[in-house]
Amino acid sequence: MVASPAYLKKHDTPRQLGELANHQCLQLLLGDNSSYRWEVDVAGKKKSIRVPGAITINDTVTTISACKAGMGIAYVLEERIADELARRTLKVVLEEHACAEDPLHIYYSSLLQ
């Protein structure tokens, strides 16, 4: 979860997951037109949560741009925002609740027998 320094200055930094209810969270629209439920770590267990937010975006690039523009808190893969974190145009929030597992998996069947 990340936000721009300008957003955090205006809205304060959330310190607990429950405080997300007081923030604008950028929603990611899935292929089935549902909003992605954010996956967070709570006491060592992965939990999916719904977050509030009036802005729904269907791609990561636009989500990152909106986040950098101060429009809300975004849930994105850390590797997609490594440059923004290094330049400090985005700041991690609620780091203790980040899920530390491989986010992507690819499965394929072998055609050889």
Contacts in CASP RR format, 6 or more apart in sequence:
PFRMAT RR
TARGET T0000
AUTHOR 0000-0000-0000
METHOD contacts of the structure
MODEL  1
MVASPAYLKKHDTPRQLGELANHQCLQLLLGDNSSYRWEVDVAGKKKSIR
VPGAITINDTVTTISACKAGMGIAYVLEERIADELARRTLKVVLEEHACA
EDPLHIYYSSLLQ
1 38 0 8 1.000
1 73 0 8 1.000
1 74 0 8 1.000
1 75 0 8 1.000
1 92 0 8 1.000
1 93 0 8 1.000
1 94 0 8 1.000
1 97 0 8 1.000
1 98 0 8 1.000
2 67 0 8 1.000
2 73 0 8 1.000
2 74 0 8 1.000
2 76 0 8 1.000
2 81 0 8 1.000
2 84 0 8 1.000
2 85 0 8 1.000
2 90 0 8 1.000
2 91 0 8 1.000
2 92 0 8 1.000
2 93 0 8 1.000
3 13 0 8 1.000
3 67 0 8 1.000
3 70 0 8 1.000
3 72 0 8 1.000
3 73 0 8 1.000
3 74 0 8 1.000
3 90 0 8 1.000
3 91 0 8 1.000
3 93 0 8 1.000
4 67 0 8 1.000
4 68 0 8 1.000
4 69 0 8 1.000
4 70 0 8 1.000
4 72 0 8 1.000
4 89 0 8 1.000
4 90 0 8 1.000
4 91 0 8 1.000
5 88 0 8 1.000
5 89 0 8 1.000
5 91 0 8 1.000
6 70 0 8 1.000
7 67 0 8 1.000
7 70 0 8 1.000
7 71 0 8 1.000
7 72 0 8 1.000
7 73 0 8 1.000
8 91 0 8 1.000
8 93 0 8 1.000
11 22 0 8 1.000
11 23 0 8 1.000
11 24 0 8 1.000
11 72 0 8 1.000
13 93 0 8 1.000
14 20 0 8 1.000
14 22 0 8 1.000
14 23 0 8 1.000
14 73 0 8 1.000
14 93 0 8 1.000
14 94 0 8 1.000
15 94 0 8 1.000
16 94 0 8 1.000
17 40 0 8 1.000
17 42 0 8 1.000
17 49 0 8 1.000
17 94 0 8 1.000
17 97 0 8 1.000
20 49 0 8 1.000
20 51 0 8 1.000
20 52 0 8 1.000
20 73 0 8 1.000
20 94 0 8 1.000
21 52 0 8 1.000
23 51 0 8 1.000
23 52 0 8 1.000
23 72 0 8 1.000
23 73 0 8 1.000
24 52 0 8 1.000
24 53 0 8 1.000
24 54 0 8 1.000
24 55 0 8 1.000
24 71 0 8 1.000
24 72 0 8 1.000
24 73 0 8 1.000
25 38 0 8 1.000
25 51 0 8 1.000
25 52 0 8 1.000
25 53 0 8 1.000
25 72 0 8 1.000
25 73 0 8 1.000
25 74 0 8 1.000
25 75 0 8 1.000
26 53 0 8 1.000
26 55 0 8 1.000
26 56 0 8 1.000
26 57 0 8 1.000
26 63 0 8 1.000
26 66 0 8 1.000
26 67 0 8 1.000
26 71 0 8 1.000
26 72 0 8 1.000
26 73 0 8 1.000
26 74 0 8 1.000
26 75 0 8 1.000
27 35 0 8 1.000
27 36 0 8 1.000
27 51 0 8 1.000
27 53 0 8 1.000
27 55 0 8 1.000
27 56 0 8 1.000
27 57 0 8 1.000
28 35 0 8 1.000
28 36 0 8 1.000
28 56 0 8 1.000
28 57 0 8 1.000
28 58 0 8 1.000
28 60 0 8 1.000
28 63 0 8 1.000
28 75 0 8 1.000
29 35 0 8 1.000
29 36 0 8 1.000
29 56 0 8 1.000
29 57 0 8 1.000
29 58 0 8 1.000
30 36 0 8 1.000
31 58 0 8 1.000
35 50 0 8 1.000
35 56 0 8 1.000
36 75 0 8 1.000
37 48 0 8 1.000
37 49 0 8 1.000
37 50 0 8 1.000
38 48 0 8 1.000
38 49 0 8 1.000
38 50 0 8 1.000
38 51 0 8 1.000
38 75 0 8 1.000
39 46 0 8 1.000
39 47 0 8 1.000
39 48 0 8 1.000
39 99 0 8 1.000
40 46 0 8 1.000
40 47 0 8 1.000
40 48 0 8 1.000
40 49 0 8 1.000
40 94 0 8 1.000
40 97 0 8 1.000
40 98 0 8 1.000
40 99 0 8 1.000
41 47 0 8 1.000
41 96 0 8 1.000
41 97 0 8 1.000
41 98 0 8 1.000
41 99 0 8 1.000
41 100 0 8 1.000
42 97 0 8 1.000
46 99 0 8 1.000
46 101 0 8 1.000
51 73 0 8 1.000
51 75 0 8 1.000
55 66 0 8 1.000
55 71 0 8 1.000
55 72 0 8 1.000
57 63 0 8 1.000
57 66 0 8 1.000
60 76 0 8 1.000
60 77 0 8 1.000
60 80 0 8 1.000
63 74 0 8 1.000
63 76 0 8 1.000
64 74 0 8 1.000
64 76 0 8 1.000
64 80 0 8 1.000
64 81 0 8 1.000
64 84 0 8 1.000
64 90 0 8 1.000
66 72 0 8 1.000
66 74 0 8 1.000
67 73 0 8 1.000
67 74 0 8 1.000
67 76 0 8 1.000
67 90 0 8 1.000
68 84 0 8 1.000
68 89 0 8 1.000
68 90 0 8 1.000
73 93 0 8 1.000
74 90 0 8 1.000
77 103 0 8 1.000
78 85 0 8 1.000
78 98 0 8 1.000
81 90 0 8 1.000
84 90 0 8 1.000
85 91 0 8 1.000
85 92 0 8 1.000
92 98 0 8 1.000
END
